[in-house]
């Protein structure tokens, strides 16, 4: 006795057709059909779950519809419940990541606006009451806002961030100005337009007229060169002062996740 995908039995033999066709029905005719019926029941699982499946279910490329929400670990899960569980798991993961970041932490991002309690470090003025934890950490060191109810976040636009200490600024609140080492050099005048005794970034390229001096013979340079690396090895190490860079936005964590 076949069993279709809707949980209904289908008949191999139609007794009504036998009656209409004047087919004689005898008791023996029923034996084989009854056996088939019993075998069909034994080989099928009931839709109410009282009989467990004995093999894999082939849905024949059709959907399995109206699956209720799972209750136990081994229950099938419907799409709605699966989506909800995935979203819940994603939120928990984001929450754990955010919990690992503390108020006052700085991050770089390609985002362009405040988000998820992260504030763009553009010097913006914010409420002391709304962000008490951040105010406790940085106070008015980056700006006092209106002087009473607001304060300012750092302004890192166009700046490189570096580790505190060494030859950096004295604290994290000061902006260290641009600068390069000084370049020095000397050129001695021997008189009558003759220059000698080069030092620092100046050097002799070509020798010139021979002379006899108090310390013996020598030559006056006819061409003098300038090489800053002779004064400080910083110069000549690169073709430009600004290192190759790509702009990002800096954000400061302003509030603990609720």
DRENMILUM-114521 format. One line per 4 residues: number of its first residue (from 1); their letters; for each residue x, z, y of N, C-alpha, C. Coordinates in nm, 2 decimals, always signed. Layout:
NUM) a) X/Z/Y/X/Z/Y/X/Z/Y ~ ...
% end
This chain:
1) xxxx) +0.09/+0.00/-0.12/+0.00/+0.00/+0.00/+0.09/+0.00/+0.12 ~ +0.09/-0.11/+0.20/+0.18/-0.11/+0.32/+0.14/-0.01/+0.43 ~ +0.23/+0.02/+0.51/+0.21/+0.12/+0.62/+0.27/+0.06/+0.75 ~ +0.18/+0.03/+0.85/+0.23/-0.04/+0.97/+0.29/+0.05/+1.07
5) xxxx) +0.34/-0.01/+1.18/+0.42/+0.07/+1.28/+0.33/+0.16/+1.36 ~ +0.20/+0.15/+1.35/+0.11/+0.24/+1.42/+0.06/+0.36/+1.33 ~ +0.12/+0.36/+1.21/+0.08/+0.48/+1.12/-0.04/+0.45/+1.04 ~ -0.08/+0.33/+1.03/-0.21/+0.29/+0.95/-0.17/+0.22/+0.82
9) xxxx) -0.25/+0.25/+0.72/-0.23/+0.18/+0.59/-0.30/+0.05/+0.59 ~ -0.24/-0.05/+0.54/-0.30/-0.19/+0.53/-0.33/-0.22/+0.38 ~ -0.44/-0.28/+0.35/-0.48/-0.30/+0.21/-0.43/-0.43/+0.16 ~ -0.39/-0.42/+0.03/-0.35/-0.54/-0.04/-0.47/-0.62/-0.10
13) xxxx) -0.58/-0.54/-0.13/-0.69/-0.60/-0.19/-0.82/-0.57/-0.11 ~ -0.90/-0.67/-0.09/-1.02/-0.65/-0.01/-1.14/-0.65/-0.10 ~ -1.20/-0.54/-0.12/-1.32/-0.53/-0.22/-1.44/-0.60/-0.17 ~ -1.46/-0.61/-0.04/-1.57/-0.68/+0.02/-1.56/-0.83/-0.01
17) xxxx) -1.44/-0.88/-0.01/-1.42/-1.02/-0.04/-1.46/-1.05/-0.19 ~ -1.43/-0.95/-0.28/-1.47/-0.97/-0.42/-1.62/-0.97/-0.43 ~ -1.69/-0.89/-0.35/-1.83/-0.88/-0.36/-1.89/-1.01/-0.32 ~ -1.85/-1.06/-0.20/-1.90/-1.18/-0.15/-1.87/-1.30/-0.24
21) xxxx) -1.76/-1.30/-0.31/-1.73/-1.41/-0.40/-1.78/-1.39/-0.54 ~ -1.87/-1.29/-0.56/-1.92/-1.27/-0.69/-1.82/-1.24/-0.80 ~ -1.71/-1.18/-0.75/-1.61/-1.13/-0.85/-1.65/-1.01/-0.91 ~ -1.65/-1.01/-1.04/-1.70/-0.89/-1.12/-1.60/-0.78/-1.10
25) xxxx) -1.65/-0.66/-1.06/-1.56/-0.55/-1.04/-1.58/-0.45/-1.16 ~ -1.48/-0.43/-1.23/-1.48/-0.33/-1.34/-1.39/-0.22/-1.31 ~ -1.40/-0.12/-1.39/-1.32/+0.00/-1.37/-1.17/-0.03/-1.38 ~ -1.13/-0.11/-1.47/-0.99/-0.14/-1.49/-0.93/-0.21/-1.37
29) xxxx) -1.01/-0.28/-1.29/-0.96/-0.34/-1.18/-0.90/-0.24/-1.07 ~ -0.95/-0.12/-1.08/-0.92/-0.02/-0.98/-0.79/+0.05/-1.02 ~ -0.75/+0.05/-1.14/-0.63/+0.13/-1.18/-0.51/+0.08/-1.11 ~ -0.48/-0.04/-1.11/-0.36/-0.09/-1.04/-0.36/-0.07/-0.89
33) xxxx) -0.48/-0.09/-0.83/-0.49/-0.07/-0.69/-0.47/+0.07/-0.65 ~ -0.53/+0.16/-0.74/-0.52/+0.30/-0.71/-0.37/+0.35/-0.72 ~ -0.30/+0.29/-0.82/-0.16/+0.32/-0.83/-0.08/+0.27/-0.71 ~ -0.12/+0.16/-0.66/-0.05/+0.10/-0.54/-0.08/+0.19/-0.42
37) xxxx) -0.20/+0.24/-0.41/-0.24/+0.32/-0.30/-0.16/+0.45/-0.30 ~ -0.15/+0.51/-0.42/-0.08/+0.64/-0.44/+0.07/+0.62/-0.41 ~ +0.12/+0.51/-0.46/+0.27/+0.48/-0.43/+0.29/+0.46/-0.28 ~ +0.19/+0.40/-0.22/+0.21/+0.37/-0.07/+0.21/+0.50/+0.01
41) xxxx) +0.12/+0.59/-0.03/+0.12/+0.72/+0.03/+0.25/+0.80/+0.01 ~ +0.30/+0.80/-0.11/+0.42/+0.87/-0.15/+0.54/+0.82/-0.07 ~ +0.54/+0.69/-0.04/+0.66/+0.63/+0.02/+0.65/+0.63/+0.18 ~ +0.54/+0.68/+0.23/+0.53/+0.68/+0.38/+0.54/+0.82/+0.43
45) xxxx) +0.58/+0.83/+0.56/+0.58/+0.96/+0.62/+0.45/+0.97/+0.71 ~ +0.40/+1.09/+0.72/+0.28/+1.11/+0.80/+0.31/+1.12/+0.95 ~ +0.22/+1.07/+1.03/+0.24/+1.07/+1.18/+0.24/+1.21/+1.23 ~ +0.18/+1.31/+1.17/+0.18/+1.44/+1.22/+0.30/+1.52/+1.18
49) xxxx) +0.40/+1.46/+1.11/+0.53/+1.52/+1.08/+0.53/+1.61/+0.96 ~ +0.42/+1.61/+0.88/+0.42/+1.70/+0.76/+0.51/+1.65/+0.65 ~ +0.53/+1.51/+0.65/+0.62/+1.46/+0.56/+0.74/+1.40/+0.63 ~ +0.86/+1.44/+0.59/+0.98/+1.39/+0.66/+1.01/+1.25/+0.62
53) xxxx) +1.08/+1.18/+0.70/+1.13/+1.04/+0.67/+1.24/+1.05/+0.56 ~ +1.24/+0.95/+0.48/+1.34/+0.94/+0.37/+1.45/+0.85/+0.40 ~ +1.44/+0.77/+0.51/+1.54/+0.67/+0.54/+1.53/+0.64/+0.69 ~ +1.61/+0.55/+0.74/+1.61/+0.51/+0.88/+1.48/+0.44/+0.91
57) xxxx) +1.44/+0.45/+1.04/+1.32/+0.38/+1.08/+1.36/+0.26/+1.15 ~ +1.31/+0.14/+1.10/+1.34/+0.01/+1.17/+1.22/-0.02/+1.26 ~ +1.24/-0.01/+1.39/+1.13/-0.04/+1.48/+1.11/-0.19/+1.51 ~ +1.19/-0.27/+1.44/+1.17/-0.42/+1.45/+1.18/-0.47/+1.59
61) xxxx) +1.27/-0.42/+1.67/+1.29/-0.46/+1.81/+1.17/-0.42/+1.90 ~ +1.09/-0.33/+1.85/+0.98/-0.28/+1.94/+1.02/-0.14/+1.99 ~ +0.95/-0.10/+2.10/+0.98/+0.03/+2.16/+0.91/+0.14/+2.08 ~ +0.98/+0.26/+2.07/+0.92/+0.38/+2.02/+0.86/+0.45/+2.14
65) xxxx) +0.73/+0.45/+2.15/+0.66/+0.50/+2.28/+0.61/+0.64/+2.26 ~ +0.58/+0.70/+2.38/+0.52/+0.83/+2.39/+0.59/+0.94/+2.32 ~ +0.72/+0.94/+2.32/+0.80/+1.05/+2.26/+0.79/+1.17/+2.35 ~ +0.75/+1.28/+2.30/+0.73/+1.40/+2.38/+0.87/+1.46/+2.41
69) xxxx) +0.88/+1.55/+2.51/+1.00/+1.61/+2.55/+1.05/+1.70/+2.43 ~ +1.18/+1.69/+2.41/+1.25/+1.76/+2.30/+1.24/+1.91/+2.32 ~ +1.22/+1.98/+2.21/+1.22/+2.13/+2.21/+1.34/+2.19/+2.14 ~ +1.38/+2.13/+2.03/+1.50/+2.18/+1.96/+1.62/+2.09/+1.97
73) xxxx) +1.73/+2.14/+1.93/+1.86/+2.06/+1.94/+1.85/+1.92/+1.87 ~ +1.78/+1.92/+1.76/+1.78/+1.79/+1.68/+1.66/+1.70/+1.71 ~ +1.58/+1.74/+1.81/+1.47/+1.65/+1.85/+1.51/+1.53/+1.92 ~ +1.43/+1.42/+1.91/+1.46/+1.30/+1.99/+1.42/+1.33/+2.14
77) xxxx) +1.50/+1.27/+2.23/+1.48/+1.29/+2.37/+1.42/+1.16/+2.43 ~ +1.32/+1.18/+2.52/+1.27/+1.06/+2.59/+1.35/+1.03/+2.71 ~ +1.33/+0.91/+2.77/+1.41/+0.86/+2.88/+1.40/+0.96/+3.00 ~ +1.28/+1.00/+3.03/+1.26/+1.09/+3.15/+1.33/+1.22/+3.13
81) xxxx) +1.33/+1.28/+3.01/+1.40/+1.41/+2.99/+1.55/+1.38/+2.99 ~ +1.60/+1.27/+2.94/+1.74/+1.24/+2.94/+1.79/+1.23/+3.08 ~ +1.71/+1.15/+3.16/+1.75/+1.13/+3.30/+1.76/+1.27/+3.38 ~ +1.66/+1.35/+3.36/+1.66/+1.48/+3.42/+1.78/+1.56/+3.38
85) xxxx) +1.81/+1.56/+3.25/+1.93/+1.64/+3.20/+2.06/+1.59/+3.26 ~ +2.07/+1.46/+3.27/+2.19/+1.40/+3.32/+2.21/+1.44/+3.47 ~ +2.10/+1.43/+3.55/+2.11/+1.47/+3.69/+2.14/+1.61/+3.70 ~ +2.08/+1.70/+3.62/+2.11/+1.84/+3.62/+2.26/+1.87/+3.59
89) xxxx) +2.31/+1.80/+3.49/+2.45/+1.81/+3.46/+2.54/+1.77/+3.57 ~ +2.51/+1.65/+3.63/+2.59/+1.60/+3.74/+2.59/+1.70/+3.86 ~ +2.47/+1.76/+3.89/+2.47/+1.86/+4.00/+2.55/+1.98/+3.97 ~ +2.55/+2.02/+3.85/+2.63/+2.14/+3.81/+2.78/+2.11/+3.82
93) xxxx) +2.82/+1.98/+3.78/+2.96/+1.94/+3.79/+3.00/+1.94/+3.93 ~ +2.92/+1.88/+4.02/+2.95/+1.87/+4.16/+2.96/+2.01/+4.22 ~ +2.87/+2.10/+4.18/+2.87/+2.24/+4.23/+3.00/+2.31/+4.19 ~ +3.05/+2.29/+4.06/+3.17/+2.35/+4.02/+3.29/+2.30/+4.10
97) xxxx) +3.29/+2.17/+4.13/+3.40/+2.11/+4.21/+3.40/+2.17/+4.35 ~ +3.28/+2.18/+4.41/+3.27/+2.23/+4.54/+3.31/+2.38/+4.55 ~ +3.27/+2.45/+4.44/+3.30/+2.59/+4.44/+3.45/+2.61/+4.43 ~ +3.53/+2.51/+4.38/+3.67/+2.52/+4.38/+3.74/+2.50/+4.51
101) xxxx) +3.66/+2.44/+4.60/+3.71/+2.42/+4.74/+3.67/+2.53/+4.83 ~ +3.76/+2.59/+4.91/+3.73/+2.70/+4.99/+3.70/+2.66/+5.13 ~ +3.63/+2.74/+5.20/+3.61/+2.72/+5.35/+3.74/+2.72/+5.42 ~ +3.76/+2.61/+5.50/+3.89/+2.59/+5.56/+3.98/+2.49/+5.50
105) xxxx) +3.94/+2.45/+5.37/+4.02/+2.34/+5.31/+4.00/+2.21/+5.38 ~ +4.10/+2.13/+5.37/+4.10/+1.99/+5.43/+4.10/+1.89/+5.32 ~ +4.03/+1.78/+5.34/+4.03/+1.67/+5.25/+4.03/+1.54/+5.33 ~ +4.09/+1.44/+5.26/+4.09/+1.30/+5.32/+3.98/+1.22/+5.25
109) xxxx) +3.91/+1.14/+5.32/+3.80/+1.06/+5.27/+3.78/+0.94/+5.35 ~ +3.71/+0.84/+5.28/+3.67/+0.72/+5.36/+3.53/+0.73/+5.41 ~ +3.47/+0.85/+5.39/+3.34/+0.88/+5.45/+3.36/+0.89/+5.60 ~ +3.25/+0.87/+5.67/+3.26/+0.86/+5.82/+3.18/+0.97/+5.89
113) xxxx) +3.10/+1.05/+5.82/+3.01/+1.15/+5.89/+3.01/+1.28/+5.81 ~ +2.97/+1.38/+5.87/+2.95/+1.51/+5.81/+2.87/+1.50/+5.68 ~ +2.90/+1.58/+5.58/+2.83/+1.57/+5.45/+2.86/+1.69/+5.37 ~ +2.75/+1.74/+5.30/+2.77/+1.85/+5.20/+2.85/+1.97/+5.25
117) xxxx) +2.83/+2.01/+5.38/+2.91/+2.12/+5.44/+3.05/+2.09/+5.47 ~ +3.09/+1.96/+5.47/+3.22/+1.91/+5.51/+3.20/+1.85/+5.65 ~ +3.28/+1.89/+5.75/+3.27/+1.84/+5.88/+3.39/+1.76/+5.92 ~ +3.36/+1.65/+5.99/+3.46/+1.55/+6.03/+3.55/+1.62/+6.13
121) xxxx) +3.68/+1.61/+6.11/+3.78/+1.67/+6.20/+3.81/+1.59/+6.32 ~ +3.71/+1.58/+6.41/+3.72/+1.50/+6.53/+3.71/+1.59/+6.65 ~ +3.73/+1.72/+6.64/+3.72/+1.81/+6.75/+3.58/+1.85/+6.79 ~ +3.48/+1.82/+6.70/+3.34/+1.84/+6.74/+3.31/+1.99/+6.75
125) xxxx) +3.21/+2.02/+6.84/+3.17/+2.15/+6.87/+3.06/+2.19/+6.78 ~ +3.07/+2.31/+6.71/+2.97/+2.36/+6.62/+2.93/+2.50/+6.65 ~ +2.82/+2.54/+6.58/+2.77/+2.68/+6.61/+2.85/+2.79/+6.54 ~ +2.88/+2.89/+6.61/+2.94/+3.01/+6.54/+2.85/+3.08/+6.45
129) xxxx) +2.72/+3.08/+6.48/+2.62/+3.14/+6.39/+2.60/+3.06/+6.26 ~ +2.60/+2.93/+6.27/+2.58/+2.85/+6.16/+2.70/+2.84/+6.06 ~ +2.82/+2.86/+6.12/+2.94/+2.85/+6.04/+3.03/+2.97/+6.06 ~ +2.97/+3.09/+6.02/+3.05/+3.22/+6.04/+3.18/+3.23/+5.97
133) xxxx) +3.18/+3.18/+5.84/+3.30/+3.19/+5.76/+3.41/+3.10/+5.82 ~ +3.38/+2.98/+5.86/+3.49/+2.90/+5.92/+3.53/+2.96/+6.05 ~ +3.44/+3.01/+6.13/+3.48/+3.07/+6.26/+3.57/+3.19/+6.24 ~ +3.54/+3.27/+6.13/+3.63/+3.38/+6.10/+3.77/+3.34/+6.07
137) xxxx) +3.79/+3.22/+6.01/+3.92/+3.17/+5.98/+3.99/+3.11/+6.09 ~ +3.93/+3.02/+6.17/+4.00/+2.95/+6.27/+3.97/+2.99/+6.41 ~ +3.86/+3.07/+6.43/+3.83/+3.12/+6.56/+3.82/+3.01/+6.67 ~ +3.88/+3.04/+6.78/+3.88/+2.94/+6.89/+4.01/+2.87/+6.90
141) xxxx) +4.09/+2.87/+6.80/+4.23/+2.82/+6.80/+4.23/+2.67/+6.83 ~ +4.12/+2.60/+6.79/+4.11/+2.45/+6.81/+4.02/+2.42/+6.92 ~ +3.97/+2.52/+6.99/+3.88/+2.50/+7.10/+3.77/+2.61/+7.10 ~ +3.73/+2.66/+7.22/+3.64/+2.77/+7.23/+3.49/+2.72/+7.25
145) xxxx) +3.47/+2.59/+7.24/+3.33/+2.54/+7.25/+3.28/+2.57/+7.39 ~ +3.16/+2.63/+7.39/+3.10/+2.66/+7.52/+3.14/+2.80/+7.56 ~ +3.23/+2.86/+7.49/+3.28/+2.99/+7.52/+3.21/+3.11/+7.47 ~ +3.09/+3.09/+7.42/+3.00/+3.20/+7.37/+2.94/+3.18/+7.23
149) xxxx) +2.88/+3.07/+7.21/+2.80/+3.05/+7.09/+2.86/+2.93/+7.00 ~ +2.96/+2.86/+7.05/+3.01/+2.75/+6.97/+3.16/+2.76/+6.97 ~ +3.22/+2.67/+6.88/+3.37/+2.66/+6.87/+3.40/+2.52/+6.82 ~ +3.52/+2.48/+6.82/+3.56/+2.35/+6.78/+3.64/+2.34/+6.65
153) xxxx) +3.61/+2.23/+6.58/+3.69/+2.21/+6.45/+3.82/+2.14/+6.50 ~ +3.91/+2.13/+6.41/+4.04/+2.05/+6.44/+4.01/+1.91/+6.48 ~ +4.10/+1.85/+6.55/+4.09/+1.71/+6.59/+4.21/+1.64/+6.53 ~ +4.20/+1.58/+6.41/+4.31/+1.52/+6.34/+4.31/+1.36/+6.36
157) xxxx) +4.24/+1.31/+6.45/+4.23/+1.17/+6.47/+4.37/+1.12/+6.52 ~ +4.42/+1.02/+6.45/+4.55/+0.96/+6.48/+4.67/+1.04/+6.46 ~ +4.66/+1.14/+6.37/+4.77/+1.24/+6.35/+4.81/+1.24/+6.20 ~ +4.93/+1.26/+6.18/+4.98/+1.29/+6.04/+4.98/+1.44/+6.02
161) xxxx) +4.94/+1.49/+5.90/+4.94/+1.63/+5.87/+5.07/+1.66/+5.79 ~ +5.14/+1.77/+5.83/+5.26/+1.80/+5.76/+5.26/+1.95/+5.73 ~ +5.35/+1.99/+5.64/+5.36/+2.13/+5.60/+5.41/+2.22/+5.71 ~ +5.35/+2.34/+5.72/+5.39/+2.43/+5.82/+5.53/+2.49/+5.78
165) xxxx) +5.62/+2.51/+5.88/+5.75/+2.56/+5.86/+5.86/+2.46/+5.89 ~ +5.98/+2.50/+5.87/+6.09/+2.41/+5.90/+6.09/+2.38/+6.05 ~ +6.10/+2.25/+6.08/+6.10/+2.21/+6.22/+5.97/+2.16/+6.27 ~ +5.86/+2.21/+6.20/+5.72/+2.17/+6.24/+5.69/+2.26/+6.36
169) xxxx) +5.56/+2.25/+6.41/+5.51/+2.34/+6.52/+5.51/+2.48/+6.47 ~ +5.50/+2.57/+6.56/+5.51/+2.72/+6.52/+5.39/+2.76/+6.44 ~ +5.27/+2.70/+6.46/+5.16/+2.74/+6.38/+5.07/+2.61/+6.36 ~ +4.96/+2.63/+6.29/+4.87/+2.52/+6.25/+4.78/+2.47/+6.36
173) xxxx) +4.78/+2.54/+6.47/+4.69/+2.51/+6.58/+4.75/+2.42/+6.69 ~ +4.88/+2.41/+6.69/+4.95/+2.33/+6.79/+4.97/+2.19/+6.74 ~ +4.96/+2.09/+6.83/+5.00/+1.95/+6.81/+5.14/+1.93/+6.85 ~ +5.22/+1.89/+6.76/+5.36/+1.87/+6.79/+5.38/+1.73/+6.85
177) xxxx) +5.44/+1.72/+6.97/+5.45/+1.59/+7.04/+5.54/+1.50/+6.97 ~ +5.53/+1.37/+7.00/+5.62/+1.27/+6.95/+5.76/+1.29/+7.00 ~ +5.86/+1.25/+6.93/+5.99/+1.26/+6.98/+6.10/+1.20/+6.89 ~ +6.21/+1.17/+6.95/+6.33/+1.11/+6.87/+6.45/+1.19/+6.92
181) xxxx) +6.55/+1.20/+6.83/+6.68/+1.26/+6.87/+6.74/+1.18/+6.99 ~ +6.82/+1.26/+7.07/+6.89/+1.19/+7.18/+7.00/+1.11/+7.13 ~ +7.04/+1.01/+7.21/+7.15/+0.92/+7.18/+7.26/+0.94/+7.28 ~ +7.38/+0.97/+7.24/+7.49/+0.99/+7.34/+7.61/+0.90/+7.31
185) xxxx) +7.69/+0.89/+7.41/+7.81/+0.81/+7.40/+7.89/+0.82/+7.53 ~ +8.02/+0.80/+7.52/+8.10/+0.80/+7.64/+8.19/+0.68/+7.65 ~ +8.23/+0.64/+7.77/+8.31/+0.53/+7.80/+8.41/+0.57/+7.91 ~ +8.54/+0.58/+7.88/+8.64/+0.62/+7.98/+8.68/+0.51/+8.07
189) xxxx) +8.71/+0.54/+8.20/+8.75/+0.44/+8.29/+8.90/+0.46/+8.32 ~ +8.98/+0.36/+8.28/+9.12/+0.36/+8.30/+9.16/+0.31/+8.44 ~ +9.06/+0.27/+8.52/+9.10/+0.22/+8.65/+9.11/+0.07/+8.65 ~ +9.09/+0.01/+8.77/+9.10/-0.14/+8.79/+9.01/-0.21/+8.69
193) xxxx) +8.88/-0.16/+8.66/+8.79/-0.22/+8.58/+8.82/-0.22/+8.43 ~ +8.91/-0.14/+8.39/+8.95/-0.13/+8.25/+8.89/-0.01/+8.19 ~ +8.81/-0.03/+8.08/+8.74/+0.08/+8.01/+8.80/+0.11/+7.87 ~ +8.80/+0.23/+7.84/+8.86/+0.27/+7.71/+8.80/+0.41/+7.67
197) xxxx) +8.85/+0.46/+7.56/+8.80/+0.60/+7.51/+8.65/+0.60/+7.48 ~ +8.61/+0.50/+7.40/+8.47/+0.49/+7.36/+8.44/+0.60/+7.25 ~ +8.31/+0.65/+7.26/+8.27/+0.75/+7.17/+8.12/+0.75/+7.15 ~ +8.06/+0.82/+7.05/+7.92/+0.82/+7.03/+7.87/+0.69/+6.98
201) xxxx) +7.76/+0.64/+7.04/+7.70/+0.52/+7.00/+7.77/+0.39/+7.05 ~ +7.87/+0.41/+7.13/+7.95/+0.29/+7.18/+8.07/+0.27/+7.10 ~ +8.10/+0.14/+7.08/+8.21/+0.10/+7.00/+8.27/-0.03/+7.05 ~ +8.40/-0.05/+7.01/+8.47/-0.17/+7.06/+8.45/-0.28/+6.96
205) xxxx) +8.41/-0.40/+7.01/+8.39/-0.52/+6.93/+8.51/-0.60/+6.93 ~ +8.57/-0.63/+7.05/+8.69/-0.71/+7.06/+8.79/-0.64/+7.15 ~ +8.92/-0.66/+7.11/+9.03/-0.60/+7.19/+9.06/-0.70/+7.30 ~ +9.12/-0.65/+7.41/+9.16/-0.73/+7.52/+9.30/-0.73/+7.56
209) xxxx) +9.33/-0.70/+7.68/+9.46/-0.71/+7.74/+9.55/-0.59/+7.69 ~ +9.67/-0.62/+7.65/+9.76/-0.52/+7.61/+9.82/-0.45/+7.73 ~ +9.83/-0.32/+7.72/+9.89/-0.25/+7.83/+9.99/-0.15/+7.78 ~ +10.07/-0.10/+7.87/+10.17/+0.00/+7.84/+10.13/+0.13/+7.91
213) xxxx) +10.09/+0.23/+7.84/+10.05/+0.35/+7.91/+10.15/+0.47/+7.88 ~ +10.11/+0.59/+7.93/+10.19/+0.70/+7.91/+10.21/+0.74/+7.77 ~ +10.11/+0.71/+7.69/+10.11/+0.74/+7.55/+10.15/+0.62/+7.46 ~ +10.20/+0.52/+7.52/+10.25/+0.40/+7.44/+10.16/+0.28/+7.47
217) xxxx) +10.19/+0.17/+7.40/+10.11/+0.05/+7.43/+9.97/+0.06/+7.37 ~ +9.88/-0.01/+7.42/+9.74/-0.02/+7.37/+9.67/-0.14/+7.43 ~ +9.54/-0.15/+7.40/+9.46/-0.27/+7.44/+9.33/-0.22/+7.51 ~ +9.29/-0.29/+7.61/+9.16/-0.27/+7.67/+9.05/-0.35/+7.60
221) xxxx) +8.94/-0.29/+7.56/+8.83/-0.37/+7.50/+8.77/-0.47/+7.60 ~ +8.74/-0.59/+7.55/+8.68/-0.69/+7.64/+8.53/-0.70/+7.61 ~ +8.49/-0.64/+7.49/+8.34/-0.64/+7.46/+8.31/-0.51/+7.39 ~ +8.20/-0.44/+7.44/+8.16/-0.31/+7.39/+8.02/-0.32/+7.33
225) xxxx) +8.01/-0.26/+7.21/+7.88/-0.26/+7.14/+7.81/-0.13/+7.15 ~ +7.67/-0.13/+7.12/+7.59/-0.01/+7.11/+7.53/-0.01/+6.97 ~ +7.55/+0.10/+6.90/+7.50/+0.12/+6.77/+7.45/+0.27/+6.76 ~ +7.31/+0.29/+6.77/+7.26/+0.42/+6.77/+7.29/+0.50/+6.64
229) xxxx) +7.30/+0.43/+6.53/+7.33/+0.50/+6.41/+7.46/+0.58/+6.41 ~ +7.55/+0.54/+6.50/+7.68/+0.61/+6.52/+7.66/+0.75/+6.58 ~ +7.54/+0.76/+6.65/+7.51/+0.89/+6.71/+7.42/+0.97/+6.62 ~ +7.33/+0.91/+6.55/+7.24/+0.98/+6.46/+7.19/+0.88/+6.35
233) xxxx) +7.21/+0.92/+6.23/+7.17/+0.83/+6.11/+7.03/+0.80/+6.10 ~ +6.94/+0.87/+6.18/+6.80/+0.84/+6.18/+6.78/+0.70/+6.23 ~ +6.86/+0.65/+6.32/+6.84/+0.52/+6.37/+6.90/+0.42/+6.28 ~ +6.83/+0.31/+6.26/+6.87/+0.20/+6.17/+6.82/+0.22/+6.03
237) xxxx) +6.77/+0.34/+6.00/+6.71/+0.36/+5.87/+6.58/+0.29/+5.84 ~ +6.52/+0.25/+5.95/+6.39/+0.18/+5.94/+6.38/+0.08/+6.06 ~ +6.29/-0.02/+6.04/+6.27/-0.12/+6.14/+6.17/-0.08/+6.25 ~ +6.10/+0.04/+6.23/+6.01/+0.09/+6.32/+6.00/+0.24/+6.31
241) xxxx) +5.94/+0.30/+6.41/+5.93/+0.44/+6.42/+5.81/+0.49/+6.34 ~ +5.70/+0.43/+6.35/+5.58/+0.47/+6.28/+5.59/+0.42/+6.13 ~ +5.57/+0.51/+6.04/+5.58/+0.47/+5.90/+5.45/+0.38/+5.86 ~ +5.47/+0.30/+5.76/+5.35/+0.22/+5.72/+5.24/+0.32/+5.68
245) xxxx) +5.12/+0.29/+5.72/+5.01/+0.39/+5.69/+4.88/+0.32/+5.68 ~ +4.78/+0.39/+5.63/+4.64/+0.35/+5.62/+4.56/+0.46/+5.68 ~ +4.46/+0.43/+5.76/+4.38/+0.54/+5.82/+4.27/+0.59/+5.73 ~ +4.25/+0.72/+5.73/+4.14/+0.78/+5.66/+4.08/+0.89/+5.75
249) xxxx) +3.97/+0.94/+5.71/+3.91/+1.05/+5.79/+3.94/+1.19/+5.72 ~ +3.97/+1.29/+5.80/+4.00/+1.42/+5.75/+3.87/+1.50/+5.78 ~ +3.84/+1.58/+5.67/+3.72/+1.67/+5.68/+3.76/+1.82/+5.65 ~ +3.69/+1.91/+5.71/+3.72/+2.05/+5.68/+3.59/+2.11/+5.62
253) xxxx) +3.61/+2.19/+5.51/+3.50/+2.26/+5.45/+3.46/+2.37/+5.54 ~ +3.33/+2.37/+5.58/+3.28/+2.46/+5.68/+3.19/+2.57/+5.63 ~ +3.14/+2.55/+5.51/+3.04/+2.65/+5.46/+3.04/+2.65/+5.30 ~ +3.02/+2.76/+5.24/+3.02/+2.77/+5.10/+2.89/+2.71/+5.05
257) xx) +2.90/+2.64/+4.93/+2.77/+2.59/+4.87/+2.68/+2.70/+4.84 ~ +2.55/+2.67/+4.87/+2.44/+2.77/+4.84/+2.39/+2.75/+4.70
% end
